[in-house]
Amino acid sequence: MQDTAPLVVGIDVGGTKTQLRAYAGDTLVADHVRSSGGWRPHDPVAAAGWLAALAAEALPAGVRPAALAVGGHACETPRQCAQIRTALQLHFDAPALVVGDAELLVPAAGLEKGVGLVAGTGSVAVGRFADGTPVQVGGWGALLGDEGGAAGLVREAVRAVWAAHDRGEEPDALAHGLLAGFDVPEVPALGAALEHVTAASAEWGRHAPAVFAAAEAGSSLARSVITEAGQALAALVGRLAARGVVVDDVVVAGSTVLAQPPLYDAFASALAEGVPTARPRPLREPPVEGAVAMARSLV
C-alpha cells in the first residue's frame, strides 16, 4: 500500500450479505464479505457500531480510512441515513456518507445519474431530482409491496393459486410446487403457511424458484405472475419518471431479476412500453464499487 495514497472504504450492506472494499489509490487493500446479521439500520448508534466493528475486522491493524461510504439495506429516508452518518463520526475522524443500498447501483455502473432498480428478495427503485435530492419508490416489504422481488412473487403466486382454487380448477404445476415447498397438503392451507413464519421476506422469498420452475413446466398461472411482476418493476421506474426524475438509464441488480431471464424480459418489455426512453442496464460490477466511488468523491 502506498503511504501517500488515502485509504477509501466502501461498504455495501445488503439484506443477507455485506461486502467491504478498501483501496489506497488503485491498490486493493481489503475485500471482505460477511453476513448482514446484526445490522440494525433503524438504530443509528447500533448501526454505526456495527459498521465500525466491520471495518476493524476487515482492515489491516492500525489502518484508518480517509473516507467512508456506506450503502445500507433498509436505510429508507435521508433523515435515517444522516443519523447513521452522524453516529459514525464517533468512530471515524473522516468524511462519511450513508445512503440506501440501491443508490450504489448507478455509480457502480460508472454513471453520474440514472435510476437504480433492485429486485432481489424485495424490490425498490431510487433516483434523484434535478437538485440532487434522493427519491425512493417501492421497497415496502413482503406484506405490503416488494412486487417483482422473490417474496412478492411468492405472495402473488399464492394469490393466483387461491383464485384458481376458488374457480374450481384443479391444482396445476404452480400449485403443486408451492404445496411441496411449504409442505402443506392442499391449497387452502397455503394461507396459514405464509402467515406462520418469523421472517416473511426471507422465508417467502426462498420459494421463488418454484414459480419459475412451474412457468417452465407450462403453468399459465406462473407465467402470468412473472409477467405481472415485470410490469410492477417497470411501474416503479414510471413513478420516478412521473415525479421528474431522469430515467434514461436504469441500472438493474438483484439476485432474482438477474438470475431469472423470464422476469428480466418481462420487465424490459414492460419498460419499453411504459417508459420508452428508459434503457435497462444489468449491473455487471458488484454494488460495493458504487460505495467505493462515493468514498473517492469525499477525498
Protein Blocks (a to p, Z undefined) as FASTA:
>chain_A
ZZklccdddddddfkbccddddehjbcfbdcdddfehiafklmklmmmmmmmmmmmmpcg
hiacfbdcdddehiabfklmmmmmmmmmmmpgcddddddfklmmmmmnopabdcddddff
bccdddddfkopacdeejiojklnogoiaklmmmmmmmmmmmmmmnopacdfklmmmmmm
nopabfklmmmmmmmccblmlmmmmmmmmmmmmmmnopaklmmmmmmmmmmmmmmmmmmm
mnopackbacdedjklmmmmklmmmmmmmmmmmmmmbccdddfbdfklmmmmmmmmmZZ
